Structures are given as structure tokens and as C-alpha cells.
Amino acid sequence: MPEIVKYVDAPSEIVFSMDEINLMCVYDTRSRVGLMEELERILPDLNREEEELVVLVHQVIGKLGAMSDDAYGMLVLVPDWKE
């Protein structure tokens, strides 16, 4: 079962998987909008073999779009790199 990180942002709960957190940590996380723009920028460069990554990027963009800047600022974005 994948590990998840929950963040409660009224009126709904937004849940990030560790894969989503790790993806966000690869890019500049200083602002929610900036991170969304960076993720949108990489989408055209992903190919058909990277379908899972495309889905993951879309999931993260959707979740980031659903939360406020204040809520984003409260997230603790620390990668969980498994070696």
C-alpha cells in the first residue's frame, strides 16, 4: 500500500502520495502556481512510454489547483528517495 500524506484544506481533504510528493520535490516548490507551471511545461516532453508519469503529473496539477496558496505553504515537501 503506498504511503500517503494528508492535508486538510477546508472544505475538502487533499491527499498526496509519496510518489506525488517526490515528483513535486524534483521541481521548484517555492510557490504553488510556479510548481504547477513547471509541471505543465514538462508534459509535452513526456512520451507514450511515460504514461504513468503523465498521469502522476496531471494528478499533482489537479490537487495543487484545488488548494489555496496558504494551504500549499503549510505543506512539508520532503522527498522520500528510496535507494
N, CA, C and O of each residue as an XYZ file, in Angstrom:
332
protein
N       0.848     -1.174      0.000
C       0.000      0.000      0.000
C       0.894      1.238      0.000
O       1.785      1.352      0.842
N       0.668      2.173     -0.938
C       1.525      3.357     -0.984
C       1.309      4.261      0.210
O       0.197      4.411      0.715
N       2.398      4.855      0.642
C       2.335      5.799      1.751
C       1.678      7.082      1.259
O       1.886      7.493      0.117
N       0.886      7.713      2.119
C       0.210      8.943      1.724
C       0.459     10.035      2.747
O       0.724      9.770      3.920
N       0.368     11.259      2.275
C       0.470     12.419      3.150
C      -0.846     13.156      3.016
O      -1.239     13.523      1.909
N      -1.535     13.380      4.128
C      -2.833     14.042      4.098
C      -2.686     15.488      4.515
O      -1.912     15.828      5.409
N      -3.446     16.322      3.846
C      -3.519     17.723      4.221
C      -4.983     18.119      4.194
O      -5.664     17.938      3.184
N      -5.454     18.644      5.274
C      -6.856     19.045      5.335
C      -6.948     20.524      4.997
O      -6.394     21.375      5.692
N      -7.656     20.808      3.921
C      -7.843     22.179      3.452
C      -9.338     22.367      3.274
O      -9.924     21.830      2.334
N      -9.964     23.126      4.170
C     -11.417     23.296      4.107
C     -11.810     23.768      2.720
O     -11.140     24.646      2.175
N     -12.843     23.239      2.133
C     -13.782     22.297      2.710
C     -13.460     20.837      2.420
O     -14.249     19.968      2.792
N     -12.342     20.528      1.777
C     -12.083     19.133      1.439
C     -10.688     18.719      1.883
O      -9.853     19.559      2.221
N     -10.452     17.427      1.876
C      -9.155     16.885      2.235
C      -8.387     16.593      0.956
O      -8.922     15.985      0.029
N      -7.148     17.019      0.906
C      -6.294     16.755     -0.237
C      -5.222     15.781      0.227
O      -4.540     16.020      1.223
N      -5.081     14.690     -0.500
C      -4.153     13.633     -0.125
C      -3.092     13.490     -1.210
O      -3.419     13.311     -2.383
N      -1.828     13.569     -0.821
C      -0.713     13.364     -1.747
C      -0.039     12.027     -1.425
O       0.232     11.728     -0.262
N       0.225     11.237     -2.450
C       1.002     10.016     -2.273
C       2.473     10.403     -2.174
O       2.842     11.526     -2.519
N       3.308      9.490     -1.711
C       4.742      9.770     -1.657
C       5.290      9.980     -3.063
O       6.198     10.790     -3.248
N       4.766      9.275     -4.051
C       5.200      9.497     -5.436
C       4.902     10.931     -5.865
O       5.715     11.559     -6.544
N       3.748     11.445     -5.475
C       3.396     12.822     -5.813
C       4.302     13.810     -5.092
O       4.746     14.792     -5.687
N       4.581     13.560     -3.816
C       5.488     14.417     -3.052
C       6.874     14.398     -3.690
O       7.490     15.448     -3.871
N       7.365     13.208     -4.029
C       8.683     13.090     -4.649
C       8.729     13.858     -5.968
O       9.713     14.542     -6.251
N       7.680     13.751     -6.770
C       7.625     14.482     -8.036
C       7.693     15.984     -7.779
O       8.447     16.691     -8.447
N       6.922     16.473     -6.829
C       6.924     17.905     -6.538
C       8.306     18.371     -6.089
O       8.719     19.484     -6.415
N       9.022     17.533     -5.348
C      10.329     17.917     -4.818
C      11.405     18.005     -5.901
O      12.456     18.607     -5.680
N      11.156     17.418     -7.051
C      12.114     17.499     -8.157
C      12.134     18.909     -8.739
O      13.144     19.337     -9.298
N      11.038     19.620     -8.611
C      10.877     20.945     -9.198
C      10.886     22.023     -8.119
O      10.891     21.726     -6.924
N      10.888     23.263     -8.554
C      10.923     24.402     -7.642
C       9.609     24.469     -6.880
O       8.547     24.664     -7.471
N       9.687     24.310     -5.585
C       8.476     24.239     -4.765
C       8.199     25.536     -4.006
O       7.393     25.540     -3.075
N       8.854     26.639     -4.387
C       8.659     27.887     -3.639
C       7.237     28.430     -3.735
O       6.762     29.095     -2.814
N       6.552     28.148     -4.853
C       5.171     28.612     -4.966
C       4.311     27.551     -5.635
O       4.782     26.796     -6.485
N       3.074     27.506     -5.248
C       2.119     26.549     -5.797
C       1.943     26.793     -7.295
O       2.014     25.854     -8.088
N       1.715     28.038     -7.683
C       1.484     28.368     -9.093
C       2.742     28.078     -9.914
O       2.648     27.534    -11.015
N       3.911     28.434     -9.394
C       5.159     28.166    -10.099
C       5.382     26.678    -10.314
O       5.827     26.260    -11.383
N       5.076     25.887     -9.310
C       5.214     24.434     -9.430
C       4.240     23.896    -10.471
O       4.606     23.045    -11.282
N       3.015     24.381    -10.453
C       2.036     23.946    -11.452
C       2.520     24.302    -12.861
O       2.388     23.494    -13.780
N       3.074     25.490    -13.036
C       3.570     25.908    -14.348
C       4.719     25.027    -14.811
O       4.782     24.656    -15.983
N       5.633     24.686    -13.900
C       6.749     23.809    -14.254
C       6.253     22.428    -14.667
O       6.737     21.854    -15.643
N       5.293     21.901    -13.927
C       4.753     20.579    -14.267
C       4.031     20.619    -15.611
O       4.158     19.687    -16.405
N       3.281     21.673    -15.874
C       2.605     21.802    -17.165
C       3.613     21.923    -18.307
O       3.369     21.439    -19.412
N       4.738     22.565    -18.036
C       5.775     22.757    -19.055
C       6.422     21.440    -19.477
O       6.831     21.307    -20.630
N       6.526     20.462    -18.573
C       7.198     19.204    -18.927
C       6.284     18.233    -19.674
O       6.771     17.315    -20.334
N       4.977     18.421    -19.579
C       4.040     17.461    -20.183
C       4.298     17.195    -21.668
O       4.293     16.032    -22.073
N       4.523     18.225    -22.503
C       4.741     17.941    -23.926
C       6.009     17.126    -24.201
O       6.117     16.496    -25.254
N       6.959     17.130    -23.277
C       8.208     16.401    -23.469
C       8.113     14.932    -23.072
O       9.017     14.151    -23.372
N       7.042     14.552    -22.409
C       6.879     13.161    -21.989
C       6.315     12.351    -23.154
O       5.435     12.819    -23.877
N       6.826     11.136    -23.327
C       6.364     10.312    -24.442
C       5.418      9.208    -23.980
O       5.125      9.087    -22.790
N       4.952      8.420    -24.912
C       3.955      7.378    -24.628
C       4.437      6.355    -23.600
O       3.629      5.817    -22.843
N       5.730      6.082    -23.563
C       6.255      5.110    -22.601
C       6.194      5.636    -21.173
O       6.323      4.866    -20.221
N       6.001      6.922    -21.022
C       5.968      7.541    -19.699
C       4.539      7.861    -19.266
O       4.294      8.866    -18.600
N       3.606      7.002    -19.648
C       2.188      7.231    -19.372
C       1.905      7.369    -17.877
O       1.104      8.211    -17.474
N       2.556      6.548    -17.056
C       2.332      6.643    -15.607
C       2.778      7.998    -15.071
O       2.131      8.566    -14.192
N       3.878      8.512    -15.599
C       4.360      9.825    -15.175
C       3.402     10.927    -15.626
O       3.158     11.881    -14.887
N       2.867     10.797    -16.824
C       1.894     11.774    -17.326
C       0.676     11.812    -16.396
O       0.199     12.889    -16.039
N       0.185     10.655    -16.013
C      -0.959     10.570    -15.103
C      -0.604     11.207    -13.763
O      -1.395     11.967    -13.205
N       0.577     10.901    -13.253
C       1.018     11.446    -11.972
C       1.105     12.974    -12.028
O       0.666     13.653    -11.099
N       1.663     13.510    -13.097
C       1.780     14.962    -13.257
C       0.397     15.601    -13.271
O       0.175     16.620    -12.618
N      -0.530     15.009    -14.011
C      -1.896     15.552    -14.056
C      -2.565     15.494    -12.678
O      -3.270     16.426    -12.291
N      -2.348     14.416    -11.948
C      -2.923     14.300    -10.601
C      -2.404     15.407     -9.696
O      -3.174     16.039     -8.972
N      -1.095     15.640     -9.738
C      -0.491     16.661     -8.880
C      -0.992     18.048     -9.271
O      -1.332     18.850     -8.401
N      -1.041     18.336    -10.562
C      -1.535     19.638    -11.010
C      -2.971     19.848    -10.530
O      -3.320     20.938    -10.076
N      -3.794     18.824    -10.626
C      -5.184     18.929    -10.176
C      -5.286     19.201     -8.690
O      -6.083     20.037     -8.262
N      -4.492     18.507     -7.903
C      -4.530     18.698     -6.453
C      -3.996     20.075     -6.061
O      -4.543     20.732     -5.176
N      -2.933     20.502     -6.722
C      -2.388     21.824     -6.430
C      -3.392     22.914     -6.801
O      -3.517     23.919     -6.102
N      -4.100     22.706     -7.901
C      -5.097     23.674     -8.323
C      -6.279     23.757     -7.382
O      -6.967     24.776     -7.328
N      -6.515     22.690     -6.643
C      -7.659     22.637     -5.734
C      -7.355     23.237     -4.361
O      -8.261     23.415     -3.547
N      -6.087     23.548     -4.104
C      -5.745     24.082     -2.787
C      -5.333     25.548     -2.893
O      -4.973     26.029     -3.967
N      -5.390     26.232     -1.790
C      -5.020     27.646     -1.740
C      -3.502     27.783     -1.585
O      -2.809     26.824     -1.244
N      -3.005     28.995     -1.842
C      -1.587     29.272     -1.622
C      -1.233     29.111     -0.146
O      -0.154     28.616      0.184
N      -2.127     29.521      0.736
C      -1.878     29.368      2.175
C      -1.764     27.899      2.559
O      -0.884     27.518      3.332
N      -2.653     27.080      2.017
C      -2.610     25.647      2.304
C      -1.318     25.042      1.754
O      -0.677     24.227      2.417
N      -0.943     25.442      0.546
C       0.298     24.946     -0.045
C       1.491     25.317      0.829
O       2.402     24.511      1.014
N       1.486     26.519      1.358
C       2.577     26.978      2.199
C       2.751     26.172      3.472
O       3.819     26.190      4.083
N       1.713     25.470      3.870
C       1.771     24.651      5.078
C       2.245     23.223      4.808
O       2.514     22.471      5.745
N       2.349     22.848      3.533
C       2.823     21.503      3.199
C       4.295     21.358      3.560
O       5.075     22.298      3.415
N       4.656     20.203      4.019
C       6.059     19.876      4.264
C       6.481     18.982      3.104
O       6.117     17.807      3.043
N       7.245     19.551      2.196
C       7.649     18.819      0.998
C       9.068     18.296      1.168
O      10.044     18.990      0.883
N       9.158     17.073      1.633
C      10.434     16.403      1.846
C      10.391     15.095      1.072
O       9.517     14.262      1.308
N      11.334     14.907      0.144
C      11.300     13.681     -0.664
C      11.614     12.446      0.168
O      12.276     12.520      1.203
N      11.127     11.327     -0.306
C      11.403     10.040      0.301
C      12.109      9.198     -0.751
O      11.514      8.296     -1.340
N      13.386      9.501     -0.982
C      14.135      8.789     -2.001
C      14.553      7.434     -1.442
O      15.269      7.357     -0.444
N      14.112      6.399     -2.078
C      14.487      5.045     -1.671
C      15.689      4.620     -2.495
O      15.695      4.743     -3.720
N      16.691      4.126     -1.817
C      17.908      3.719     -2.527
C      17.956      2.239     -2.707
O      18.910      1.719     -3.285
